[in-house]
Amino acid sequence: MRNLVSILDGNTFLVSDHRGDIEPSHDFPTGLFSFDTRFLSKWILTLDGQRLHALSTDDGESYRTKFFLAPGEPTHYLDAKASVIRSRAIVGSFQEELTVLNHTGTEVEFTVRIDVEADFADLFEIKDSRRKRGTTTITASDDELRLSYRREAFHRETTVTTTAPAQVDADGLTFRIRIASNSRWTTRLHVSSVVYGARGEDIRATLPYGGSRSADAIRAEQQELIDRAPKLGCDCEPLAGAYRRSLNDLAALRYESIALGVRLIAAGLPWFMTLFGRDSIITSLQVLPFLPELVPPTILMLAGLQGQRVDDFRDEEPGKILHELRYGETAGFEEQPHSPYYGSADSTPLFVILVDEYERWTGDDALVRRLEPQVRAALRWIDTYGDLLGTGYLWYQTRNPETGLQNQCWKDSWDAISYADGRMPGFPRATCELQGYAYDAKIRAARLARTFWNDPAYADRLEREAADLKRRFDRDFWIADRGYYALALDADGRQVDALTSNIGHLLWSGIVDESRAGKVVEQLLGPRLFSGWGVRTLAADEGRYNPIGYHVGTVWPFDNSIIAWGLWRYGYRKEAGLICDTMLAASRYFDGRLPEAFAGYARDLTDYPVEYPTACSPQAWSTGTPLLLLRVMLGLDPQGEHLIIDPAVPPGMGRVELLNIPGRWGMVDALGRSHESADQPQGD
């Protein structure tokens, strides 16, 4: 997306090229989108019939940007007689101020044209190039262009208006203008998108932030969130820059759910601007020590939509936590199962983990007591529907082979789970990190049962089950002659023996036997997995390795943040610091914004991390990565009524201090210094 420019406000966003133009695309989601529908698929500016060329782009804020353009070929810029400025913003709707400047000493006539199309494509239709089944009508009048799409009760509409006189036709707007010498002409274009409900109203209009807002209001709202976060003081500019960028992106990714009207964090631009179980939970874990108030809406939304029945189409089962919630046409007409879809095996144990971690940081025992039925239901799912083969492990296999996900772990692309030689196992599959999550969920739920639910017998049972799982896991997943845990078990109980980053999640969960931890760490930081820019998803000598394969060789920042957390948990502070250091070094090449993933090439092959071509950016759990890395470096860990500080600051990082950490302890400070410093970290 390096040559694309995006702006967003919640899950309304616009993606254009570097000139500000939108061209029809069925390969990548360029256009204006809101709630999974594309409301503009073409928005092309010409001056006297010529396309414009970019001089510069100012994209300093998430919700607005400015393009400086000139007509003619780049070699003619020195002789340009005119230039154009496009200033645009997402402020609920899409607004663009268009300015044409005449740089000559005489009056000049220009023809300004905006070509407009709206295909009302669902995001899934862009990926799969499906033909629309509804009807689009276009109405052009003197002052507006209205494009409307209907398919039974599904109704979406785009309206374009302007402040200057225009000739409006079915394909766009034309302005015939005269500009005096060394003067300018300006018009303001307003594009409104309407998501009609059953009563003929925009269903977003009743939401507190659903209508059009001013740029000042958006800026103030985002700044309010940023001001509530702890203040970072450090000597490392990559860390400071990544922290600032993360807070800005978290503020921008918040959107309002139509279902409950609560503010959630969208998973990632452009493909995932909605609630995801796994992504939302992990992002919540990352941001919890910094902005704990962002977490309860996610917990409550996931609890409220917890599975209640067996529904093969949606992969729904009682107690299961959703994977993805969509609002588009294909979900509404059940051409896709995302209304919501429950096809992930990890979101359910991760939900239990988040509930416990939230209480540890905030002391909000009321929420823990309120969610006792949902947590118990999630644990029952792990032991029943999740254990497909009755072996005591967590397995997955979709109930919906036509439109459901094959892989239902975090590496959910079709080729992500393989043997070392590249063959893929059949179904069901039990990946290793799922067992770690289940182990951790039971350990944490035992604490909740004993401390808040007054059920010590249930707590004892959960701890016995967790201990048994840990013992069996070590027996069945450990590959003794290779020194690492298998990626998965296949349906026959055989080890799926590829070496992957998943073993780092095992350290985070605590399921790794202490006697094995050193070997696991050696593998994670050995040349097969560690690229120098981070831990690869798949080792470089495995059969399916591809440094630019989505889950088979790329480096994922969120994955590395979990690995760093696991290394820290097992006492490998230096190694955890190395992961933090390399991730922050990589962030410099992405302007402080870590993308969804980048290529897994070895660092000695490149002077910079190579982009993955279709990575989401910003993406929520990549945005949360610098925050979790900072937590690891400072060694922040809640224990009872105290905040433990046990740092893993990499050598050379210098001063790192975090002021005003919110939580059950009041506002406390944490200070970490480089390993060369004789001073000891302090904290309350």
N, C-alpha and C positions, 0 to 999 in steps of 0.2 A: 504493500500500500504506500510505498515511498512517493510515488507520483500522484497519489490521490490525497485529497484534502477532506477532512470530515469535521463537522460540528455537531453538537448534540445538546439536548436538554432532556434528561431522563431517557425514555426510549423513543423519543422523536429525534431523528437524526438525518443528516444530509451528507452524502458522499459524492464529490465531484472530482474532475481532473484538476490539474494545477492552474488552469485558466478560469475555473469556476463553472465550466460547462458540464452538463450531464448528458451522456449519450446512451441510447438504449443498450442494455446489456442483459444477457441471459446466463452469463458466466460468473459475474461478480456483482454484488448488490450496490451498484451506483444508483443514486436517486434520493428522493425525499421519502422517508419511511416514518410510520407511526403505528404502534401496536400490530406489527408484522405485515403491514400492507404498504406497497409502494404507491405514493400519491403523485410523484413526478418521476417519469422515466426519461424525459427529454427536457432540457433547459439549455438551449444553445444561443449564444449571443453573437451577432454579426454586426459589423459597421460597414455600410455601403457594400454589402454582400460578401465581405471578407471575414474569415475567422480571425480572432485576436491571438496574440502571443503573450505569454507571461513575462513580465519584468521582475516582479517580486510578489511574495505572499506574506502577509502578516497574520499569523494564526496563533497569537499569544494567549487567547482565552478559548475555553472549550466550546462555548455556545456562539461564538461569532468569529469572523475572519474578514480579511480585506485583500482583494486582488488588484494589482497594478498592471495594466495591459497596454499593448500598442498594436495597431494594425500593421499588416505587411510582414515580410520575412524578417527574421532576426538581424540579417545583415543591413537592413534599412532603418534600424532603430534610430541611428544618428540623424536621419532626415525625417523622422516622423512629424507629421503636421498636426497630429492629434494623439491623445491618449485617453484611456478609460479607467475608471476606478469602480470596482464592484465591492460594496460593503454589505455584508449579509449577516443575519443572525437567526438562530432558532430561539424564539421567545413564545413557546406554545405553538404558534404558527411559524411560517418561514417568511422573512422579510428581506428584501434586497434593495439597497439604494444604488442606483446606476447614475454615474456622472461621466459625461463626455466633455473633454477639454479641447478647445481650439487653440493651438499654439502659433497660429499665423497672424499676420497683421491685417487680414481682411476677413469679412464675414464669409462663413462657409455653410453650405447645406449638407446635411448628413441624413442617411436612412439607417435607423437603428431597428434591429429586428431581434425578437426573442421567439424562437421556435419552442413549442410546448407540446408535450404528450404526457398522458397518465395511463399506464397499462394496468394499474391496480393489482399488480402481481403479488401473490403471497410469497414470503421468503422461500418456502419449499418449492414453489413453482419456478423461482429463479434457478435453484439448484438442479431441478429436474426437467426444466423447459416444458412445462405442461401448458396445454391450450386452455384458455379461459372458457368457462361454461355460462357465464352471465352475459349481460348486454351493457355496452357503454354508449351513452348519449352525450353529445357535445352541443352546447348552446353558446353562441357568440352574440354579444350585444355591444352597444357603444362603450360601455364602461367595464365589462367583465367577460371573462371566459370561464365557463362552467363545464366541468367534465364529471359525469356521474356514472357509477357502475352499480348494477343491481343483479342479484341472483336470489330469487325468492325473497326472504326476509333480510338477506345480507345486502347492505347498502352503504357505499362509501362515495365520497365526493371531494373533488378538488376545485377550488375557485381562485381565479387569478384576477386581481384588480390593480389599477395603477393611478397615480395622482396626476399624470400628464395625459393630454388627449392622445388617443391611439386608434389605429385601424385594427379592429379585432376580428380575426377569422378563426376557423375551426382548428388551425394549426399554430396559432400564436398571435403575437402582437407586433405591429409595425408603428414606429414613430418617425415622422418626417419633420426634421427640426432645422432651425437656422440658429447659428451661434455667432455672436459678434466676435471681433478680433480679440484674441487673448482672454476669452471669456469661457463660461461653462454652462452646461445644461444638465439638469438633474430631474429624475423621477424616482418615485418610491413604488416598488412592486410588492404586493402582499399576496401570499399564497396560503390559503386556509385549507386544512384537511378536516373532514367531518367523518366521524365514526358513528353512524346512525344506530340508535337503539330501537326497541320495539315500538316506542311511542313517538318516533320521528324526531328525537332530540339527539344531540351529540352526547354520547354516554360519558364522555370525559368532563362535560360542562359542570357537573355537580361536584366534582372532586376539588379539593382546596387549591390545587395547583394545576387544574385541568385546562383552564382557559389561557388566552394570550396574556403575557406578562411583559413588563418593561425589562430592558436590559439591566437597569439599575436594580430592579427587584431581584432578578436572578443573581446578579453579582453579590448583593447583600446577603441573600439566602445562602449562597455557597461560602461566603466569607464567614458567616456565623458558625457554620460547621467547622471550618478550618480553625477558627479561633478557639473552639472548644478542645482541640487536640493538644496533647503535651507539646511543649516547646523544645526543639532539639538544638543543642549547641555542640558543634564538633569542628574539627580541623580538616575533615575529609569532604571536599566539595562534591564528589559523586554521591556520597551518602546524603548530604544536605539537599542536593538537587533532586535525588530520587524520592526523598521523604516529602519535599514540597510538591512534586509532581503527583505522587500518590494521593495526597490529601485533596488536591485539586480534582483529580480524576474520580475519586470516590464521591466527591460532592456532585460532580456532573453526571455520574451513572445512576443516581437515585431517580426512581420513577414511581408513579402511583399505580397501584394495582386497581384495576376496575372491580375485581371481585370483592375486596374488602376496604378499599380506599386507604390502605396503609402504604407507607413509603418503603420501597425495597431497593436493592442494588441490582441493576441489570448485569448479566454475566459477561457480555462482551460485544463490542461493535466490530463488524456489522451483523454477524450471523446470530448472536445470542442475546439480543436486547430484551430479556425476559427473566423470569425466575427459574433457576435450576437448583435442584436439590443439592447435589454434590458441590457444585461451584459456589452456591450461596452459603453453604455451611462452612466450607473451607475458608472463604473470604471472611466470614464472621469470626472464625477462629483467629485469623491473621490480624484483624483490626480490633479485636476485643479489648486488649489492654489500652488502646488509644482512644477509641470512640465506642464505648460499650453501649451507648444509646441506639446505635444502628442495628443492634443484634436482635432485640425482642420482636420487632415486626417480622423478621425472617422466621424465627422460631415459631411464632404464633401462626403465621401463614402456613408453614409446613405442617404444623399440628392440626390446623383446621382442615387441611386437604388430605390428611392421612387416609390411606386406603381403608375401605369399609367392606368390600365385597370381592368376589373373584370375577374379574372381567378380562377375558383373554385378549380382547382387542387392545386394551390400554395397559396390559401387563399388571393390572391392579390386583392386589391381594390384601386381606385384612392386616392392618398394622404397618403396611409398607409406606415409606415416604416417597413422594413423587420425584421424578427425574426432571420433568420439563413441563411448563405451562405456556400454551400459545393462544393467541386471540384471532388468528387469521382465518381466511376462507376455508383452507383445507382442513383445519381443525374443526371449524364450525360444521362442515358437511361430512365429517368423519372419514375424510380421505386420508388423513393422518390421525394418529391416536393421541394427539397432544392436548387433550382438553379435560384434565391433564393426563400426561403419560407417566407411567411408573417404572419404566425400563432401566432401573439401575439397582444393583445389589448392594452398593456401598452407602447410599444416602441414608438408609435406615439405621445402621450402627453409628454412622457419623452424626446423625441427629441426637442420639443418646449422649455421645461424647460432647457435643456442643452444649446441651442443656447443663451438663455437669460443669464444664469449663466456664460457662457463663456465671453460674452461682459462685464458683471459686473466686472469680474476679470482682463480682459485684455484691455478693452477699444477699442477692434477691431470692430469699427462700420462698417467698409467696409464689413466684412463677414456677419453681420446682414442685411445690405442693399442688399447684393448679394442673400441672402437666403430668402428674403421676399416671393417670390412665393411658395417656398417649405413649409415655416411655415404656410402661409395662407391655402395651400392645406391640411396640417396636421390638422388644426383647422376645415376645412370643413369636413374632414373624421370623426372627433369626433362627429360632429352634424348630420351627415347623415348616412353613412355606420356603424359607431360605435354605433349609437342609433338604434339598431335593432327593438325595440318595440315602438319607437316614444314617449318614456316617459321622455326624457331629461337626461337619464343616459347612461353610456357607458357599453355595453353588449358584450358578445362574444359567438359565436357558429361556429364551423368550417364549411366551405363549402365542405370539403373533408373528409367524414366520414371514408374512407378506410385507408388513410395514413396521414391525418392531425392530429394535436394535439387537444385533447378534451378540456383540460384546457389551456387557452391562457393568463393567468396571470402569475406572477413569480413563483407561486406554480403550476407548470404545469404537475405534475404527476397525474395519473388517479383518485386517491382517495383523493386528497388534499383538495377538497371543499366539506364540509359535514355539515349537521345539528348536533346539540349537541349530539343527540342520535346515530350518526353514519350513518344515512341514507344520500344518496347523492341526490341533486336536479337534475331536468332535465335541459335542455338547452332551450333558452340561459340563461346565468348567468351574473349577474352584481356584481362583487366583490367590496368591499368597497374602497380599495386603488385605484382602477381605477378611481373612482369618485374624490378622492383627487388629483390624477395626473391631471385629466381634469380641475379641479378648478384652480390648480396652473398654468397650461399651459395658461389658459385664462387670469389670472391676469398678468402673465409675458408678454404674447403677447400684452396685452393692453399697457404696458410700451414701448415695441418695436414700436408699431404703433404710439404712441403719440410722442416718442422721435426721431425715425429714419425714419419712413415711411410717416410722415406728413399726418396722417389720424386720427385725433382726434375723428371723428364720429365712426370709427371702434373700437377705444379704448374704447369709452363710451359704445358701445354695448357689447363688451366682458366683461367689468366690471359688467354690469347689469346681463348678463347671469351667470357670476361667483357667484354673490350675490344670485341670484335665486337658483342656484344649491346648494349653501351652506345651504340655508334655507330648501329646500326640502330634502336634504340629512339628516339633523338633524331630520326632521320629520319622514322619512321613514326607516332610518337605526338604530336609537337609540332604545335600548331595555331598557325601563325605569326600570323594576323590577329587572334587572341584572346589570345595571350600565356600559354598554359598547355598542359599535356599532356592529351590526351584521356583520358577515363575508361577506354576499352577500344578494342580493334579487334573488328569483327564478323567473321563467317565469310568475308566477301569482302574483308577487309582494310581496310574503311572505318572511319574514326574515329567512335567513339561519343563525341559531343562535349560531354556535360554537364560542368559545372564542379563538382568534388567535393573532399572532404577527402582523397581518395586521393593527391593530388599531394604532400601532406605526408609520406606514407610513402616517396615517392620520394627526398625529401631524406635521410631516415634511412638508406635503402639505399645512397646514394652514386651512384646511376645518373644523376643530373641533371648535365648539362654545366654547368660553372662559369658559362658565359656566359648560361645560362637561369635560374640560381638566383634572381637579383633579381626577375625577373618572377613566378616561382612564389611568392616571399615576398609580393609585392604582392597577389597574388590571395588567398592564405591569410588575410591580415590586412585585406583590403578589405571593404567593407560587404556584398558579395554572400555571402561565406562567413562572415565573422566577426560574431557576434551581439553581442559585448560581454561575453558570458559564456563564449565559447569558439568554436571553429571548427565550423560546421554540417557535417553529412554531405553536404548538397546545397545549392548556391547558391540564394538566395531568389528569383531570377527564372527558375529553370528550370521546365520544363513540369510535372514531378511534385513540385515542392516542396510540402511540408506541414510546418509547424513541429512537429507532433506525429505525423509519420509515422516509423515505426521506423528506417528507414535513408535517408529522403528529406527530411531537414531538421532532425532532432534534433541535439543536441550530445552526443557520447559522450566521457566523461573519458579512457578509455584511448586513444582516437583522438588526443585532444589531447596526451596525454603523449608519444606517438610523434612527433607533429608538432613538439613542443617539442624533442625529442631531435634531430630532423632539422635544425631551425633552428640549434641549437647546433653541430651537426656542420659546417654550412656557414659558421660564423662570425657568424651573426646573433644575437648574444647579447642585445641589447635586445629583439628580437622574441620570442626564446625566453622571456625573463623575463616578457614581457607575457602569454603563454599561461599560465605558471606562476601569475602573480598573479591572473588571472581565474578559473582553476580553483579556487584556494584560497579566493577570495572566494565562489565558488558553494558550496563545501563548508560554509561557515558555516550555510547555510540547510537543510542536511541533517544537522545535528548532527555534522559532521565526516566523515560517511560518504557519499562520492560514490556516487550510484546508477549503474546500468547506462547510463542515458541521461536527459537532460531536454530540455525543449522548446527549439526554436530561435528563439523570439521575440527580437526586438531588445531590447537592454537598456534603451533609452529608452522601451519600452512597459511594462516591469515593474520593480518595485523588488527583485525576487528571481527566481531561475530557477524556471520553472514545471515542475512534476513531469510526467514521462511516466507514464501511469496504471498500466502493468503492468511497470514496470522492476524487474529483479532487484535486491535489496539485502539483504545484502551480495552483491556480485559480485566475483569474484577479480581481474579485470584493472582494475576500478574501484578496488578496495581497494589494488592495487599502484600506482595512479596517483600518489598523493602521494609515494611513495618514488622513482619515476622523476623526478618534478618536482624533488625535492630533489637528486637526482643531477645534473640539468641545471643547477640554480641554483648548485651548488657546482662544477660543471664537472669531475666525477670521471670519469676515463677511464684504463683500464689500457693501458699501452704497454710491452711487454717486461717488464723487471723493475722498472718504476717506475710509480707512480701519478701521473698528470698532473692538475693542478688548474687549471682555467681557468673562472672563475665567470661566471654570468649572473644574479646576484641582482638582482631588480627594485629600482628606487629606492624608498625608503620601507620596504623590508622590514626594514632594521636588521640587527642581529647574527644570523648564522646559522652555527652550528658543529656539526660532527658528530664525536663522539669514539669511538675504538676501532672503526675500520672493519676488518672481517676480510678476509683475503685472503693472497695469496702474499707480501706484503710484511711479514707479521706484523700487529700491531695498530697502525694509523696513524691520525692525526688529520687532519681537513680543516677549514679555516676559510674562510668567505666573508663579506665585509662589503658593505654597501650601496655603491652607486656614488659616494655623496658622501664615503665614507671615503678618506683618503689612505693608509691602511695596505694593504699588499698581502697577498693570500691566501698561505698557507703550506701546505706538505705534504711528505710524504716519498714 
